[in-house]
């Protein structure tokens, strides 16, 4: 607790707000250390993509490259 308090004190003196993203980055990633990309959380896609809105309405998560069509339903995704 004292370590976190010390870090917060430093940020506060510098006038920097402690953002939630910064707190998440401080989380240990020991459980995924044996993966090919140990520094990337499993929920992050390594390639840029967007969820198909039509498939999302059906409860499916289909990742489409922006500018391409959804491979499941053919909906253009930008
Ligand atoms: Zn789709």
PDB file of the backbone (N, CA, C, O) and the ligand in Angstrom, with CONECT records:
HET     ZN  A 101       1
ATOM      1  N   UNK A   1       0.845  -1.208   0.000  1.00  0.00           N
ATOM      2  CA  UNK A   1       0.000   0.000   0.000  1.00  0.00           C
ATOM      3  C   UNK A   1       0.870   1.243   0.000  1.00  0.00           C
ATOM      4  O   UNK A   1       0.542   2.251  -0.626  1.00  0.00           O
ATOM      5  N   UNK A   2       2.013   1.152   0.731  1.00  0.00           N
ATOM      6  CA  UNK A   2       2.874   2.320   0.820  1.00  0.00           C
ATOM      7  C   UNK A   2       3.501   2.638  -0.536  1.00  0.00           C
ATOM      8  O   UNK A   2       3.732   3.803  -0.859  1.00  0.00           O
ATOM      9  N   UNK A   3       3.778   1.596  -1.332  1.00  0.00           N
ATOM     10  CA  UNK A   3       4.387   1.824  -2.642  1.00  0.00           C
ATOM     11  C   UNK A   3       3.415   2.565  -3.555  1.00  0.00           C
ATOM     12  O   UNK A   3       3.794   3.516  -4.239  1.00  0.00           O
ATOM     13  N   UNK A   4       2.155   2.120  -3.560  1.00  0.00           N
ATOM     14  CA  UNK A   4       1.159   2.794  -4.389  1.00  0.00           C
ATOM     15  C   UNK A   4       0.954   4.235  -3.926  1.00  0.00           C
ATOM     16  O   UNK A   4       0.785   5.143  -4.740  1.00  0.00           O
ATOM     17  N   UNK A   5       0.972   4.429  -2.612  1.00  0.00           N
ATOM     18  CA  UNK A   5       0.784   5.768  -2.096  1.00  0.00           C
ATOM     19  C   UNK A   5       1.942   6.662  -2.524  1.00  0.00           C
ATOM     20  O   UNK A   5       1.737   7.824  -2.877  1.00  0.00           O
ATOM     21  N   UNK A   6       3.158   6.120  -2.492  1.00  0.00           N
ATOM     22  CA  UNK A   6       4.319   6.903  -2.907  1.00  0.00           C
ATOM     23  C   UNK A   6       4.231   7.280  -4.371  1.00  0.00           C
ATOM     24  O   UNK A   6       4.541   8.411  -4.743  1.00  0.00           O
ATOM     25  N   UNK A   7       3.801   6.324  -5.220  1.00  0.00           N
ATOM     26  CA  UNK A   7       3.653   6.618  -6.640  1.00  0.00           C
ATOM     27  C   UNK A   7       2.583   7.690  -6.856  1.00  0.00           C
ATOM     28  O   UNK A   7       2.747   8.585  -7.685  1.00  0.00           O
ATOM     29  N   UNK A   8       1.503   7.590  -6.112  1.00  0.00           N
ATOM     30  CA  UNK A   8       0.432   8.564  -6.253  1.00  0.00           C
ATOM     31  C   UNK A   8       0.921   9.948  -5.834  1.00  0.00           C
ATOM     32  O   UNK A   8       0.590  10.953  -6.464  1.00  0.00           O
ATOM     33  N   UNK A   9       1.703   9.984  -4.776  1.00  0.00           N
ATOM     34  CA  UNK A   9       2.234  11.264  -4.301  1.00  0.00           C
ATOM     35  C   UNK A   9       3.102  11.919  -5.377  1.00  0.00           C
ATOM     36  O   UNK A   9       3.011  13.126  -5.601  1.00  0.00           O
ATOM     37  N   UNK A  10       3.939  11.127  -6.039  1.00  0.00           N
ATOM     38  CA  UNK A  10       4.814  11.665  -7.095  1.00  0.00           C
ATOM     39  C   UNK A  10       3.967  12.220  -8.226  1.00  0.00           C
ATOM     40  O   UNK A  10       4.218  13.325  -8.708  1.00  0.00           O
ATOM     41  N   UNK A  11       2.958  11.456  -8.657  1.00  0.00           N
ATOM     42  CA  UNK A  11       2.094  11.909  -9.750  1.00  0.00           C
ATOM     43  C   UNK A  11       1.345  13.171  -9.343  1.00  0.00           C
ATOM     44  O   UNK A  11       1.166  14.084 -10.150  1.00  0.00           O
ATOM     45  N   UNK A  12       0.911  13.216  -8.095  1.00  0.00           N
ATOM     46  CA  UNK A  12       0.134  14.358  -7.639  1.00  0.00           C
ATOM     47  C   UNK A  12       1.005  15.621  -7.607  1.00  0.00           C
ATOM     48  O   UNK A  12       0.541  16.709  -7.948  1.00  0.00           O
ATOM     49  N   UNK A  13       2.245  15.470  -7.203  1.00  0.00           N
ATOM     50  CA  UNK A  13       3.141  16.621  -7.160  1.00  0.00           C
ATOM     51  C   UNK A  13       3.440  17.120  -8.566  1.00  0.00           C
ATOM     52  O   UNK A  13       3.633  18.317  -8.781  1.00  0.00           O
ATOM     53  N   UNK A  14       3.478  16.206  -9.513  1.00  0.00           N
ATOM     54  CA  UNK A  14       3.737  16.603 -10.896  1.00  0.00           C
ATOM     55  C   UNK A  14       2.480  17.130 -11.564  1.00  0.00           C
ATOM     56  O   UNK A  14       2.547  17.648 -12.679  1.00  0.00           O
ATOM     57  N   UNK A  15       1.345  17.011 -10.910  1.00  0.00           N
ATOM     58  CA  UNK A  15       0.101  17.511 -11.478  1.00  0.00           C
ATOM     59  C   UNK A  15      -0.473  16.580 -12.522  1.00  0.00           C
ATOM     60  O   UNK A  15      -1.246  17.008 -13.379  1.00  0.00           O
ATOM     61  N   UNK A  16      -0.105  15.305 -12.461  1.00  0.00           N
ATOM     62  CA  UNK A  16      -0.603  14.340 -13.436  1.00  0.00           C
ATOM     63  C   UNK A  16      -1.712  13.516 -12.804  1.00  0.00           C
ATOM     64  O   UNK A  16      -1.546  12.967 -11.714  1.00  0.00           O
ATOM     65  N   UNK A  17      -2.837  13.432 -13.488  1.00  0.00           N
ATOM     66  CA  UNK A  17      -3.918  12.608 -12.983  1.00  0.00           C
ATOM     67  C   UNK A  17      -3.622  11.143 -13.260  1.00  0.00           C
ATOM     68  O   UNK A  17      -3.090  10.794 -14.314  1.00  0.00           O
ATOM     69  N   UNK A  18      -3.970  10.295 -12.309  1.00  0.00           N
ATOM     70  CA  UNK A  18      -3.739   8.868 -12.476  1.00  0.00           C
ATOM     71  C   UNK A  18      -4.896   8.273 -13.265  1.00  0.00           C
ATOM     72  O   UNK A  18      -5.991   8.075 -12.739  1.00  0.00           O
ATOM     73  N   UNK A  19      -4.634   7.995 -14.526  1.00  0.00           N
ATOM     74  CA  UNK A  19      -5.682   7.500 -15.401  1.00  0.00           C
ATOM     75  C   UNK A  19      -5.931   6.015 -15.167  1.00  0.00           C
ATOM     76  O   UNK A  19      -5.023   5.295 -14.753  1.00  0.00           O
ATOM     77  N   UNK A  20      -7.156   5.547 -15.429  1.00  0.00           N
ATOM     78  CA  UNK A  20      -7.460   4.115 -15.284  1.00  0.00           C
ATOM     79  C   UNK A  20      -6.564   3.237 -16.151  1.00  0.00           C
ATOM     80  O   UNK A  20      -6.195   2.133 -15.749  1.00  0.00           O
ATOM     81  N   UNK A  21      -6.211   3.729 -17.349  1.00  0.00           N
ATOM     82  CA  UNK A  21      -5.366   2.947 -18.249  1.00  0.00           C
ATOM     83  C   UNK A  21      -4.002   2.733 -17.625  1.00  0.00           C
ATOM     84  O   UNK A  21      -3.397   1.672 -17.784  1.00  0.00           O
ATOM     85  N   UNK A  22      -3.520   3.734 -16.919  1.00  0.00           N
ATOM     86  CA  UNK A  22      -2.217   3.615 -16.274  1.00  0.00           C
ATOM     87  C   UNK A  22      -2.267   2.573 -15.175  1.00  0.00           C
ATOM     88  O   UNK A  22      -1.320   1.807 -14.992  1.00  0.00           O
ATOM     89  N   UNK A  23      -3.375   2.543 -14.441  1.00  0.00           N
ATOM     90  CA  UNK A  23      -3.534   1.565 -13.379  1.00  0.00           C
ATOM     91  C   UNK A  23      -3.588   0.161 -13.965  1.00  0.00           C
ATOM     92  O   UNK A  23      -2.998  -0.767 -13.411  1.00  0.00           O
ATOM     93  N   UNK A  24      -4.299  -0.001 -15.094  1.00  0.00           N
ATOM     94  CA  UNK A  24      -4.404  -1.310 -15.732  1.00  0.00           C
ATOM     95  C   UNK A  24      -3.056  -1.777 -16.231  1.00  0.00           C
ATOM     96  O   UNK A  24      -2.769  -2.974 -16.205  1.00  0.00           O
ATOM     97  N   UNK A  25      -2.211  -0.843 -16.690  1.00  0.00           N
ATOM     98  CA  UNK A  25      -0.899  -1.209 -17.205  1.00  0.00           C
ATOM     99  C   UNK A  25       0.002  -1.714 -16.097  1.00  0.00           C
ATOM    100  O   UNK A  25       0.989  -2.403 -16.357  1.00  0.00           O
ATOM    101  N   UNK A  26      -0.335  -1.374 -14.857  1.00  0.00           N
ATOM    102  CA  UNK A  26       0.501  -1.793 -13.734  1.00  0.00           C
ATOM    103  C   UNK A  26       0.189  -3.228 -13.308  1.00  0.00           C
ATOM    104  O   UNK A  26       0.909  -3.805 -12.494  1.00  0.00           O
ATOM    105  N   UNK A  27      -0.890  -3.807 -13.861  1.00  0.00           N
ATOM    106  CA  UNK A  27      -1.269  -5.153 -13.461  1.00  0.00           C
ATOM    107  C   UNK A  27      -0.224  -6.170 -13.910  1.00  0.00           C
ATOM    108  O   UNK A  27       0.316  -6.048 -15.010  1.00  0.00           O
ATOM    109  N   UNK A  28       0.068  -7.164 -13.084  1.00  0.00           N
ATOM    110  CA  UNK A  28       1.027  -8.200 -13.491  1.00  0.00           C
ATOM    111  C   UNK A  28       0.459  -9.085 -14.596  1.00  0.00           C
ATOM    112  O   UNK A  28      -0.747  -9.324 -14.643  1.00  0.00           O
ATOM    113  N   UNK A  29       1.323  -9.571 -15.483  1.00  0.00           N
ATOM    114  CA  UNK A  29       0.866 -10.378 -16.617  1.00  0.00           C
ATOM    115  C   UNK A  29       1.529 -11.748 -16.576  1.00  0.00           C
ATOM    116  O   UNK A  29       1.847 -12.321 -17.619  1.00  0.00           O
ATOM    117  N   UNK A  30       1.737 -12.273 -15.375  1.00  0.00           N
ATOM    118  CA  UNK A  30       2.456 -13.527 -15.220  1.00  0.00           C
ATOM    119  C   UNK A  30       1.715 -14.693 -15.863  1.00  0.00           C
ATOM    120  O   UNK A  30       2.345 -15.627 -16.358  1.00  0.00           O
ATOM    121  N   UNK A  31       0.377 -14.650 -15.861  1.00  0.00           N
ATOM    122  CA  UNK A  31      -0.394 -15.800 -16.329  1.00  0.00           C
ATOM    123  C   UNK A  31      -0.334 -15.985 -17.846  1.00  0.00           C
ATOM    124  O   UNK A  31      -0.665 -17.064 -18.338  1.00  0.00           O
ATOM    125  N   UNK A  32       0.072 -14.984 -18.585  1.00  0.00           N
ATOM    126  CA  UNK A  32       0.159 -15.111 -20.038  1.00  0.00           C
ATOM    127  C   UNK A  32       1.607 -15.006 -20.500  1.00  0.00           C
ATOM    128  O   UNK A  32       1.873 -14.681 -21.657  1.00  0.00           O
ATOM    129  N   UNK A  33       2.545 -15.283 -19.590  1.00  0.00           N
ATOM    130  CA  UNK A  33       3.962 -15.094 -19.916  1.00  0.00           C
ATOM    131  C   UNK A  33       4.459 -16.141 -20.903  1.00  0.00           C
ATOM    132  O   UNK A  33       5.530 -15.962 -21.484  1.00  0.00           O
ATOM    133  N   UNK A  34       3.708 -17.246 -21.116  1.00  0.00           N
ATOM    134  CA  UNK A  34       4.184 -18.298 -22.024  1.00  0.00           C
ATOM    135  C   UNK A  34       3.618 -18.135 -23.433  1.00  0.00           C
ATOM    136  O   UNK A  34       3.864 -18.984 -24.289  1.00  0.00           O
ATOM    137  N   UNK A  35       2.871 -17.070 -23.692  1.00  0.00           N
ATOM    138  CA  UNK A  35       2.300 -16.846 -25.018  1.00  0.00           C
ATOM    139  C   UNK A  35       3.317 -16.224 -25.953  1.00  0.00           C
ATOM    140  O   UNK A  35       4.391 -15.803 -25.521  1.00  0.00           O
ATOM    141  N   UNK A  36       2.979 -16.163 -27.250  1.00  0.00           N
ATOM    142  CA  UNK A  36       3.890 -15.554 -28.232  1.00  0.00           C
ATOM    143  C   UNK A  36       4.027 -14.054 -28.022  1.00  0.00           C
ATOM    144  O   UNK A  36       5.066 -13.478 -28.345  1.00  0.00           O
ATOM    145  N   UNK A  37       2.995 -13.413 -27.485  1.00  0.00           N
ATOM    146  CA  UNK A  37       3.052 -11.982 -27.220  1.00  0.00           C
ATOM    147  C   UNK A  37       2.739 -11.742 -25.738  1.00  0.00           C
ATOM    148  O   UNK A  37       1.615 -11.381 -25.390  1.00  0.00           O
ATOM    149  N   UNK A  38       3.723 -11.941 -24.878  1.00  0.00           N
ATOM    150  CA  UNK A  38       3.471 -11.905 -23.435  1.00  0.00           C
ATOM    151  C   UNK A  38       3.046 -10.535 -22.940  1.00  0.00           C
ATOM    152  O   UNK A  38       2.420 -10.436 -21.885  1.00  0.00           O
ATOM    153  N   UNK A  39       3.367  -9.474 -23.669  1.00  0.00           N
ATOM    154  CA  UNK A  39       3.035  -8.129 -23.200  1.00  0.00           C
ATOM    155  C   UNK A  39       1.672  -7.672 -23.680  1.00  0.00           C
ATOM    156  O   UNK A  39       1.210  -6.604 -23.279  1.00  0.00           O
ATOM    157  N   UNK A  40       1.006  -8.464 -24.543  1.00  0.00           N
ATOM    158  CA  UNK A  40      -0.285  -8.061 -25.071  1.00  0.00           C
ATOM    159  C   UNK A  40      -1.390  -8.848 -24.373  1.00  0.00           C
ATOM    160  O   UNK A  40      -1.365 -10.079 -24.389  1.00  0.00           O
ATOM    161  N   UNK A  41      -2.354  -8.169 -23.764  1.00  0.00           N
ATOM    162  CA  UNK A  41      -3.461  -8.885 -23.123  1.00  0.00           C
ATOM    163  C   UNK A  41      -4.219  -9.736 -24.141  1.00  0.00           C
ATOM    164  O   UNK A  41      -4.254  -9.417 -25.330  1.00  0.00           O
ATOM    165  N   UNK A  42      -4.822 -10.818 -23.660  1.00  0.00           N
ATOM    166  CA  UNK A  42      -5.505 -11.745 -24.557  1.00  0.00           C
ATOM    167  C   UNK A  42      -6.729 -11.098 -25.202  1.00  0.00           C
ATOM    168  O   UNK A  42      -7.195 -11.552 -26.247  1.00  0.00           O
ATOM    169  N   UNK A  43      -7.245 -10.047 -24.587  1.00  0.00           N
ATOM    170  CA  UNK A  43      -8.448  -9.420 -25.117  1.00  0.00           C
ATOM    171  C   UNK A  43      -8.130  -8.399 -26.207  1.00  0.00           C
ATOM    172  O   UNK A  43      -9.044  -7.821 -26.796  1.00  0.00           O
ATOM    173  N   UNK A  44      -6.837  -8.170 -26.485  1.00  0.00           N
ATOM    174  CA  UNK A  44      -6.458  -7.184 -27.489  1.00  0.00           C
ATOM    175  C   UNK A  44      -6.165  -7.874 -28.810  1.00  0.00           C
ATOM    176  O   UNK A  44      -5.387  -8.828 -28.854  1.00  0.00           O
ATOM    177  N   UNK A  45      -6.782  -7.400 -29.892  1.00  0.00           N
ATOM    178  CA  UNK A  45      -6.523  -7.964 -31.198  1.00  0.00           C
ATOM    179  C   UNK A  45      -5.211  -7.429 -31.745  1.00  0.00           C
ATOM    180  O   UNK A  45      -4.992  -6.218 -31.714  1.00  0.00           O
ATOM    181  N   UNK A  46      -4.318  -8.299 -32.253  1.00  0.00           N
ATOM    182  CA  UNK A  46      -3.034  -7.841 -32.769  1.00  0.00           C
ATOM    183  C   UNK A  46      -3.163  -7.089 -34.082  1.00  0.00           C
ATOM    184  O   UNK A  46      -2.261  -6.339 -34.454  1.00  0.00           O
ATOM    185  N   UNK A  47      -4.279  -7.279 -34.794  1.00  0.00           N
ATOM    186  CA  UNK A  47      -4.478  -6.580 -36.065  1.00  0.00           C
ATOM    187  C   UNK A  47      -5.627  -5.593 -35.912  1.00  0.00           C
ATOM    188  O   UNK A  47      -6.557  -5.842 -35.145  1.00  0.00           O
ATOM    189  N   UNK A  48      -5.574  -4.466 -36.638  1.00  0.00           N
ATOM    190  CA  UNK A  48      -6.676  -3.506 -36.563  1.00  0.00           C
ATOM    191  C   UNK A  48      -7.925  -4.073 -37.202  1.00  0.00           C
ATOM    192  O   UNK A  48      -7.851  -4.664 -38.280  1.00  0.00           O
ATOM    193  N   UNK A  49      -9.053  -3.909 -36.571  1.00  0.00           N
ATOM    194  CA  UNK A  49     -10.290  -4.448 -37.113  1.00  0.00           C
ATOM    195  C   UNK A  49     -11.477  -3.849 -36.403  1.00  0.00           C
ATOM    196  O   UNK A  49     -11.350  -3.224 -35.350  1.00  0.00           O
ATOM    197  N   UNK A  50     -12.639  -4.053 -37.004  1.00  0.00           N
ATOM    198  CA  UNK A  50     -13.864  -3.548 -36.383  1.00  0.00           C
ATOM    199  C   UNK A  50     -14.868  -4.690 -36.305  1.00  0.00           C
ATOM    200  O   UNK A  50     -14.880  -5.599 -37.134  1.00  0.00           O
ATOM    201  N   UNK A  51     -15.706  -4.609 -35.279  1.00  0.00           N
ATOM    202  CA  UNK A  51     -16.750  -5.630 -35.154  1.00  0.00           C
ATOM    203  C   UNK A  51     -17.839  -5.364 -36.175  1.00  0.00           C
ATOM    204  O   UNK A  51     -18.265  -4.223 -36.356  1.00  0.00           O
ATOM    205  N   UNK A  52     -18.290  -6.418 -36.843  1.00  0.00           N
ATOM    206  CA  UNK A  52     -19.393  -6.282 -37.779  1.00  0.00           C
ATOM    207  C   UNK A  52     -20.657  -5.925 -37.000  1.00  0.00           C
ATOM    208  O   UNK A  52     -21.067  -6.689 -36.126  1.00  0.00           O
ATOM    209  N   UNK A  53     -21.292  -4.776 -37.298  1.00  0.00           N
ATOM    210  CA  UNK A  53     -22.477  -4.351 -36.529  1.00  0.00           C
ATOM    211  C   UNK A  53     -23.659  -5.292 -36.730  1.00  0.00           C
ATOM    212  O   UNK A  53     -24.431  -5.522 -35.799  1.00  0.00           O
ATOM    213  N   UNK A  54     -23.810  -5.846 -37.948  1.00  0.00           N
ATOM    214  CA  UNK A  54     -24.938  -6.737 -38.221  1.00  0.00           C
ATOM    215  C   UNK A  54     -24.798  -8.032 -37.428  1.00  0.00           C
ATOM    216  O   UNK A  54     -25.767  -8.516 -36.842  1.00  0.00           O
ATOM    217  N   UNK A  55     -23.588  -8.591 -37.411  1.00  0.00           N
ATOM    218  CA  UNK A  55     -23.368  -9.818 -36.654  1.00  0.00           C
ATOM    219  C   UNK A  55     -23.428  -9.543 -35.153  1.00  0.00           C
ATOM    220  O   UNK A  55     -23.840 -10.410 -34.381  1.00  0.00           O
ATOM    221  N   UNK A  56     -23.019  -8.342 -34.732  1.00  0.00           N
ATOM    222  CA  UNK A  56     -23.078  -7.996 -33.312  1.00  0.00           C
ATOM    223  C   UNK A  56     -24.519  -8.012 -32.826  1.00  0.00           C
ATOM    224  O   UNK A  56     -24.788  -8.391 -31.687  1.00  0.00           O
ATOM    225  N   UNK A  57     -25.460  -7.596 -33.697  1.00  0.00           N
ATOM    226  CA  UNK A  57     -26.874  -7.598 -33.325  1.00  0.00           C
ATOM    227  C   UNK A  57     -27.379  -9.024 -33.140  1.00  0.00           C
ATOM    228  O   UNK A  57     -28.332  -9.261 -32.398  1.00  0.00           O
ATOM    229  N   UNK A  58     -26.723  -9.989 -33.832  1.00  0.00           N
ATOM    230  CA  UNK A  58     -27.137 -11.385 -33.706  1.00  0.00           C
ATOM    231  C   UNK A  58     -26.375 -12.093 -32.592  1.00  0.00           C
ATOM    232  O   UNK A  58     -26.517 -13.298 -32.390  1.00  0.00           O
ATOM    233  N   UNK A  59     -25.558 -11.314 -31.870  1.00  0.00           N
ATOM    234  CA  UNK A  59     -24.824 -11.901 -30.758  1.00  0.00           C
ATOM    235  C   UNK A  59     -23.506 -12.527 -31.158  1.00  0.00           C
ATOM    236  O   UNK A  59     -22.868 -13.209 -30.356  1.00  0.00           O
ATOM    237  N   UNK A  60     -23.092 -12.299 -32.401  1.00  0.00           N
ATOM    238  CA  UNK A  60     -21.826 -12.856 -32.865  1.00  0.00           C
ATOM    239  C   UNK A  60     -20.778 -11.756 -32.929  1.00  0.00           C
ATOM    240  O   UNK A  60     -21.083 -10.606 -33.245  1.00  0.00           O
ATOM    241  N   UNK A  61     -19.557 -12.120 -32.628  1.00  0.00           N
ATOM    242  CA  UNK A  61     -18.452 -11.174 -32.737  1.00  0.00           C
ATOM    243  C   UNK A  61     -17.607 -11.558 -33.939  1.00  0.00           C
ATOM    244  O   UNK A  61     -16.855 -12.532 -33.899  1.00  0.00           O
ATOM    245  N   UNK A  62     -17.739 -10.776 -35.020  1.00  0.00           N
ATOM    246  CA  UNK A  62     -16.976 -11.038 -36.239  1.00  0.00           C
ATOM    247  C   UNK A  62     -16.095  -9.833 -36.504  1.00  0.00           C
ATOM    248  O   UNK A  62     -16.588  -8.714 -36.641  1.00  0.00           O
ATOM    249  N   UNK A  63     -14.789 -10.059 -36.576  1.00  0.00           N
ATOM    250  CA  UNK A  63     -13.850  -8.960 -36.808  1.00  0.00           C
ATOM    251  C   UNK A  63     -13.635  -8.783 -38.303  1.00  0.00           C
ATOM    252  O   UNK A  63     -13.339  -9.742 -39.014  1.00  0.00           O
ATOM    253  N   UNK A  64     -13.786  -7.555 -38.771  1.00  0.00           N
ATOM    254  CA  UNK A  64     -13.653  -7.241 -40.184  1.00  0.00           C
ATOM    255  C   UNK A  64     -12.618  -6.138 -40.353  1.00  0.00           C
ATOM    256  O   UNK A  64     -12.602  -5.163 -39.601  1.00  0.00           O
ATOM    257  N   UNK A  65     -11.764  -6.304 -41.339  1.00  0.00           N
ATOM    258  CA  UNK A  65     -10.806  -5.243 -41.644  1.00  0.00           C
ATOM    259  C   UNK A  65     -11.576  -4.059 -42.219  1.00  0.00           C
ATOM    260  O   UNK A  65     -12.380  -4.239 -43.134  1.00  0.00           O
ATOM    261  N   UNK A  66     -11.345  -2.841 -41.696  1.00  0.00           N
ATOM    262  CA  UNK A  66     -12.067  -1.657 -42.194  1.00  0.00           C
ATOM    263  C   UNK A  66     -11.907  -1.506 -43.711  1.00  0.00           C
ATOM    264  O   UNK A  66     -10.794  -1.556 -44.236  1.00  0.00           O
ATOM    265  N   UNK A  67     -13.045  -1.320 -44.411  1.00  0.00           N
ATOM    266  CA  UNK A  67     -13.030  -1.202 -45.859  1.00  0.00           C
ATOM    267  C   UNK A  67     -13.374  -2.517 -46.552  1.00  0.00           C
ATOM    268  O   UNK A  67     -13.643  -2.544 -47.753  1.00  0.00           O
ATOM    269  N   UNK A  68     -13.361  -3.631 -45.768  1.00  0.00           N
ATOM    270  CA  UNK A  68     -13.709  -4.941 -46.317  1.00  0.00           C
ATOM    271  C   UNK A  68     -15.145  -5.287 -45.950  1.00  0.00           C
ATOM    272  O   UNK A  68     -15.815  -4.561 -45.217  1.00  0.00           O
ATOM    273  N   UNK A  69     -15.599  -6.426 -46.486  1.00  0.00           N
ATOM    274  CA  UNK A  69     -16.935  -6.910 -46.144  1.00  0.00           C
ATOM    275  C   UNK A  69     -16.841  -8.015 -45.102  1.00  0.00           C
ATOM    276  O   UNK A  69     -15.857  -8.752 -45.037  1.00  0.00           O
ATOM    277  N   UNK A  70     -17.888  -8.112 -44.289  1.00  0.00           N
ATOM    278  CA  UNK A  70     -17.937  -9.154 -43.271  1.00  0.00           C
ATOM    279  C   UNK A  70     -17.957 -10.525 -43.945  1.00  0.00           C
ATOM    280  O   UNK A  70     -18.773 -10.743 -44.840  1.00  0.00           O
ATOM    281  N   UNK A  71     -17.093 -11.450 -43.549  1.00  0.00           N
ATOM    282  CA  UNK A  71     -17.067 -12.784 -44.163  1.00  0.00           C
ATOM    283  C   UNK A  71     -18.302 -13.610 -43.822  1.00  0.00           C
ATOM    284  O   UNK A  71     -18.579 -14.599 -44.501  1.00  0.00           O
ATOM    285  N   UNK A  72     -19.050 -13.232 -42.789  1.00  0.00           N
ATOM    286  CA  UNK A  72     -20.219 -13.991 -42.365  1.00  0.00           C
ATOM    287  C   UNK A  72     -21.479 -13.545 -43.096  1.00  0.00           C
ATOM    288  O   UNK A  72     -22.236 -14.376 -43.598  1.00  0.00           O
ATOM    289  N   UNK A  73     -21.709 -12.217 -43.158  1.00  0.00           N
ATOM    290  CA  UNK A  73     -22.979 -11.733 -43.713  1.00  0.00           C
ATOM    291  C   UNK A  73     -22.770 -10.787 -44.900  1.00  0.00           C
ATOM    292  O   UNK A  73     -23.738 -10.412 -45.561  1.00  0.00           O
ATOM    293  N   UNK A  74     -21.528 -10.397 -45.178  1.00  0.00           N
ATOM    294  CA  UNK A  74     -21.266  -9.571 -46.346  1.00  0.00           C
ATOM    295  C   UNK A  74     -21.505  -8.104 -46.150  1.00  0.00           C
ATOM    296  O   UNK A  74     -21.476  -7.340 -47.116  1.00  0.00           O
ATOM    297  N   UNK A  75     -21.742  -7.681 -44.918  1.00  0.00           N
ATOM    298  CA  UNK A  75     -21.970  -6.268 -44.652  1.00  0.00           C
ATOM    299  C   UNK A  75     -20.666  -5.486 -44.754  1.00  0.00           C
ATOM    300  O   UNK A  75     -19.678  -5.837 -44.109  1.00  0.00           O
ATOM    301  N   UNK A  76     -20.659  -4.417 -45.570  1.00  0.00           N
ATOM    302  CA  UNK A  76     -19.435  -3.601 -45.640  1.00  0.00           C
ATOM    303  C   UNK A  76     -19.158  -2.933 -44.306  1.00  0.00           C
ATOM    304  O   UNK A  76     -20.065  -2.391 -43.674  1.00  0.00           O
ATOM    305  N   UNK A  77     -17.908  -2.973 -43.881  1.00  0.00           N
ATOM    306  CA  UNK A  77     -17.514  -2.367 -42.623  1.00  0.00           C
ATOM    307  C   UNK A  77     -16.438  -1.319 -42.903  1.00  0.00           C
ATOM    308  O   UNK A  77     -15.433  -1.599 -43.557  1.00  0.00           O
ATOM    309  N   UNK A  78     -16.669  -0.109 -42.395  1.00  0.00           N
ATOM    310  CA  UNK A  78     -15.696   0.957 -42.632  1.00  0.00           C
ATOM    311  C   UNK A  78     -14.904   1.287 -41.392  1.00  0.00           C
ATOM    312  O   UNK A  78     -14.041   2.165 -41.426  1.00  0.00           O
TER     313      UNK A  78
HETATM  314 ZN    ZN A 101     -21.409  -9.670 -40.311  1.00  0.00          ZN
END
